[in-house]
Amino acid sequence: MLATAQDSVRRAKIAAANRGKKLPPRIIAKMRAAHLGRSPSAATRAKMSAAAKRRVARGIRPPVTGKAWSAADDKLVWTLPQTVAAKRVGRSYDSVASRRWRLPLAGKRGRDVPIHCNHRRQQQAATPQIPGRIRRRVRRSSER
């Protein structure tokens, strides 16, 4: 008896032999190229959405979002300099800067300068701002 590709017993044996094995990189690359640009159907999107909602209901956050920010973290981020806050909270400088910008506290203070930087704002208000062109001319004339 000749084995055919449509034989269900043969296909089951092949599937069992391949189960749990990793695909070669060249096959993975071909599969990615075949699916590139293809969007999932409405039924598939509905299944994906339902699964995501179930995960959120169980308190499982998506892995790309990282560790959640606590109220204590937010207070440190807003009251300390960014470099110090980043070390204390255990996050990168960029994530602390981004979080500081998105904090609701920022809107109450005009989204301007955090608490520890008030002295900078006062210094800037006390010294008149000179345009760069004029500042350069002043420096050059004083160097002569």
C-alpha positions as CSV (number, residue, x, y, z in Angstrom):
1,M,0.0,0.0,0.0
2,L,1.4,3.4,-1.0
3,A,1.4,6.2,1.5
4,T,-0.3,9.3,0.4
5,A,-0.1,12.9,1.7
6,Q,-3.9,12.7,2.4
7,D,-3.6,9.6,4.7
8,S,-4.8,10.7,8.1
9,V,-2.9,8.0,10.0
10,R,0.4,9.1,8.3
11,R,-0.3,12.8,9.0
12,A,-0.9,12.0,12.7
13,K,2.4,10.1,12.9
14,I,4.3,13.0,11.3
15,A,2.6,15.6,13.5
16,A,3.4,13.5,16.7
17,A,7.1,13.2,15.6
18,N,7.4,17.0,15.0
19,R,5.5,18.1,18.1
20,G,7.7,20.0,20.6
21,K,10.5,20.6,18.1
22,K,11.6,24.0,17.1
23,L,11.3,25.1,13.5
24,P,14.5,26.0,11.6
25,P,15.3,29.7,11.2
26,R,14.8,29.6,7.5
27,I,11.2,28.2,7.9
28,I,10.4,30.9,10.5
29,A,11.7,33.6,8.1
30,K,9.5,32.2,5.3
31,M,6.4,32.1,7.6
32,R,7.0,35.7,8.8
33,A,7.3,36.9,5.2
34,A,4.1,35.1,4.3
35,H,2.2,36.7,7.1
36,L,3.7,40.2,6.8
37,G,1.0,42.8,6.3
38,R,-1.8,40.4,6.8
39,S,-4.3,41.5,9.5
40,P,-6.3,39.0,11.5
41,S,-10.0,38.4,10.7
42,A,-12.8,39.9,12.8
43,A,-13.4,36.5,14.5
44,T,-9.7,36.2,15.4
45,R,-9.6,39.8,16.7
46,A,-12.7,39.1,18.8
47,K,-10.9,36.0,20.3
48,M,-7.8,38.0,21.0
49,S,-9.8,40.8,22.6
50,A,-11.7,38.3,24.8
51,A,-8.4,36.7,25.9
52,A,-6.9,40.1,26.8
53,K,-9.9,41.0,28.8
54,R,-9.7,37.7,30.7
55,R,-6.1,38.4,31.5
56,V,-6.8,41.9,32.8
57,A,-9.7,40.6,34.9
58,R,-7.3,38.2,36.6
59,G,-4.8,41.0,37.2
60,I,-2.2,39.9,34.6
61,R,-0.6,42.9,32.9
62,P,0.8,42.6,29.4
63,P,4.6,42.0,29.6
64,V,5.5,45.1,27.5
65,T,4.0,47.5,30.0
66,G,6.5,46.6,32.7
67,K,6.2,47.0,36.4
68,A,3.2,49.2,37.5
69,W,4.0,52.6,39.1
70,S,2.9,52.9,42.7
71,A,1.8,56.0,44.5
72,A,5.1,56.0,46.4
73,D,7.1,55.8,43.2
74,D,5.1,58.7,41.8
75,K,5.8,60.8,44.9
76,L,9.6,60.1,44.6
77,V,9.6,60.9,40.9
78,W,7.9,64.2,41.4
79,T,9.8,65.3,44.5
80,L,13.4,64.2,43.8
81,P,15.8,65.0,40.9
82,Q,15.4,62.6,38.0
83,T,18.7,60.8,38.5
84,V,18.1,60.2,42.2
85,A,14.5,59.1,41.6
86,A,15.6,56.7,38.9
87,K,18.1,55.0,41.2
88,R,15.6,54.8,44.1
89,V,12.7,53.5,42.0
90,G,15.0,51.1,40.1
91,R,14.1,52.4,36.6
92,S,15.9,54.2,33.8
93,Y,16.3,57.9,33.7
94,D,14.2,58.1,30.5
95,S,11.3,56.2,32.1
96,V,11.4,58.5,35.1
97,A,11.4,61.6,32.9
98,S,8.5,60.2,30.9
99,R,6.5,59.3,34.0
100,R,7.1,62.8,35.4
101,W,5.6,64.3,32.3
102,R,2.5,62.1,32.4
103,L,1.8,62.6,36.1
104,P,-1.5,64.3,37.0
105,L,0.4,66.4,39.5
106,A,2.2,68.1,36.7
107,G,-1.1,69.6,35.5
108,K,-1.7,71.2,38.9
109,R,1.6,73.0,38.7
110,G,1.2,74.1,35.1
111,R,3.3,71.2,33.8
112,D,6.3,73.4,34.2
113,V,9.0,72.5,36.7
114,P,9.0,69.9,39.5
115,I,9.1,71.0,43.1
116,H,12.9,70.7,43.5
117,C,13.6,72.9,40.5
118,N,11.8,76.1,41.8
119,H,15.2,77.8,42.3
120,R,16.0,77.5,38.6
121,R,12.7,79.1,37.7
122,Q,13.4,82.0,40.2
123,Q,16.9,82.5,38.8
124,Q,15.6,82.6,35.3
125,A,12.9,85.2,36.2
126,A,15.6,87.3,38.0
127,T,18.0,87.4,35.0
128,P,16.8,89.0,31.8
129,Q,16.9,86.8,28.7
130,I,19.3,88.1,26.1
131,P,18.9,86.7,22.5
132,G,21.9,84.5,21.4
133,R,22.9,87.0,18.7
134,I,23.3,89.9,21.1
135,R,25.0,87.7,23.7
136,R,27.6,86.7,21.2
137,R,28.2,90.3,20.2
138,V,28.6,91.3,23.8
139,R,31.2,88.5,24.4
140,R,33.2,89.4,21.3
141,S,33.3,93.1,22.1
142,S,34.4,92.4,25.7
143,E,37.2,90.0,24.4
144,R,38.8,92.8,22.3
